[in-house]
Amino acid sequence: MFIHILNLKKSYQSGVVTTEVLKGIEMKLEKGGIGVILGPSGSGKSTLMNIIGGIDRGDSGSVVVDGIEVNQLDDNKLTTYRREQIGFVFQFYNLVPSLTVSENIEVVSHISHSPLNMDEVLEAVGIKDKKHRFPRELSGGEQQRVSIARAIIKNPKLLLCDEPTGALDYSTSRSILQLLQQVNEKYGTTILMITHNTAIAAMADRVFKLRSGEIVAESVNQIPVPAERIEW
Ligand SMILES: Nc1ncnc2c1ncn2[C@@H]1O[C@H](COP(=O)(O)OP(=O)(O)OP(=O)(O)O)[C@@H](O)[C@H]1O
């Protein structure tokens, strides 16, 4: 199992108040799979994803990603894990405004262990002809393509996407979902995606419904739907 989480708990302390955000999460996702996490605002989706990606730490329980017990890594090893194994895509693209498209991607490829070829990645995400532009000269969908290119150039084992289409219109959202499916197929990258949009769950191999820090339902799609056929 590529991702295997057992009894993961996480609380946040603010003043004297302790909030239990994750209450014993159990989750499995196979290598090369696409997982979707659904759930209302505040249910713990981002917290869970941040722990899987090594941005945050769980309080207890086990989080194994490709054989690595993430919760047990010291700070240096956690940084290396995050840098070398994980790609992140967020709702807002977080591109550096003063750098061109290719420079934004190069920043990551320079610190990567075995980066993919820049032109191949630009081609794969469909922005090769825009590599000398600045982010302000791109549409939202194009900026998200750059952020996906930046995430995959380091050839991550796992791509974590937090509301990747949250800021995009309908047709652009669909094209970004198609792109994520293509990345999954072309590079075999395991993808875990948070969304509010239940229709998107159709493209996943596994769907996890989170409510108040617990997985309340889990389903398996034997035949995931191609993103271009998803409607909402
Ligand atoms: N660093 C933090 N310190 C204190 N509380 C936090 C922190 N991060 C998250 N929380 C709290 O944990 C709960 C879960 O937050 P989380 O962001 O994981 O939810 P979510 O399901 O991703 O929500 P959304 O869909 O709105 O992004 C919320 O009540 C939030 O206020």
The ligand as a MOL file (V3000), in Angstrom:
LIG
                    3D

  0  0  0     0  0            999 V3000
M  V30 BEGIN CTAB
M  V30 COUNTS 31 33 0 0 0
M  V30 BEGIN ATOM
M  V30 1 N -2.6220 25.7970 12.7870 0
M  V30 2 C -3.8160 25.7070 13.3590 0
M  V30 3 N -4.0360 26.1290 14.6280 0
M  V30 4 C -5.2430 26.0020 15.2130 0
M  V30 5 N -6.3230 25.4490 14.6100 0
M  V30 6 C -6.1740 25.0300 13.3500 0
M  V30 7 C -4.9270 25.1330 12.6510 0
M  V30 8 N -5.0760 24.6060 11.4140 0
M  V30 9 C -6.3680 24.2150 11.3380 0
M  V30 10 N -7.0180 24.4510 12.4810 0
M  V30 11 C -8.4230 24.1210 12.7710 0
M  V30 12 O -8.6080 22.7540 12.4620 0
M  V30 13 C -9.8780 22.5200 11.8690 0
M  V30 14 C -9.7060 21.8050 10.5500 0
M  V30 15 O -9.0460 22.6780 9.6190 0
M  V30 16 P -8.6890 22.2200 8.1430 0
M  V30 17 O -8.0700 23.3960 7.4620 0
M  V30 18 O -7.9110 20.9690 8.1950 0
M  V30 19 O -10.1350 21.9350 7.5520 0
M  V30 20 P -10.6100 21.7600 6.0470 0
M  V30 21 O -11.5270 20.5950 6.0300 0
M  V30 22 O -9.4080 21.6960 5.1460 0
M  V30 23 O -11.4020 23.1040 5.8040 0
M  V30 24 P -11.6130 23.9880 4.4530 0
M  V30 25 O -12.4320 23.1640 3.5230 0
M  V30 26 O -12.3530 25.1870 4.9520 0
M  V30 27 O -10.2410 24.3220 3.9360 0
M  V30 28 C -10.5450 23.8780 11.7630 0
M  V30 29 O -11.4380 24.0220 12.8350 0
M  V30 30 C -9.3890 24.8490 11.8690 0
M  V30 31 O -9.8110 26.0760 12.4310 0
M  V30 END ATOM
M  V30 BEGIN BOND
M  V30 1 1 1 2
M  V30 2 1 2 3
M  V30 3 2 2 7
M  V30 4 2 3 4
M  V30 5 1 4 5
M  V30 6 2 5 6
M  V30 7 1 6 7
M  V30 8 1 6 10
M  V30 9 1 7 8
M  V30 10 2 8 9
M  V30 11 1 9 10
M  V30 12 1 10 11
M  V30 13 1 11 12
M  V30 14 1 11 30
M  V30 15 1 12 13
M  V30 16 1 13 14
M  V30 17 1 13 28
M  V30 18 1 14 15
M  V30 19 1 15 16
M  V30 20 2 16 17
M  V30 21 1 16 18
M  V30 22 1 16 19
M  V30 23 1 19 20
M  V30 24 2 20 21
M  V30 25 1 20 22
M  V30 26 1 20 23
M  V30 27 1 23 24
M  V30 28 2 24 25
M  V30 29 1 24 26
M  V30 30 1 24 27
M  V30 31 1 28 29
M  V30 32 1 28 30
M  V30 33 1 30 31
M  V30 END BOND
M  V30 END CTAB
M  END
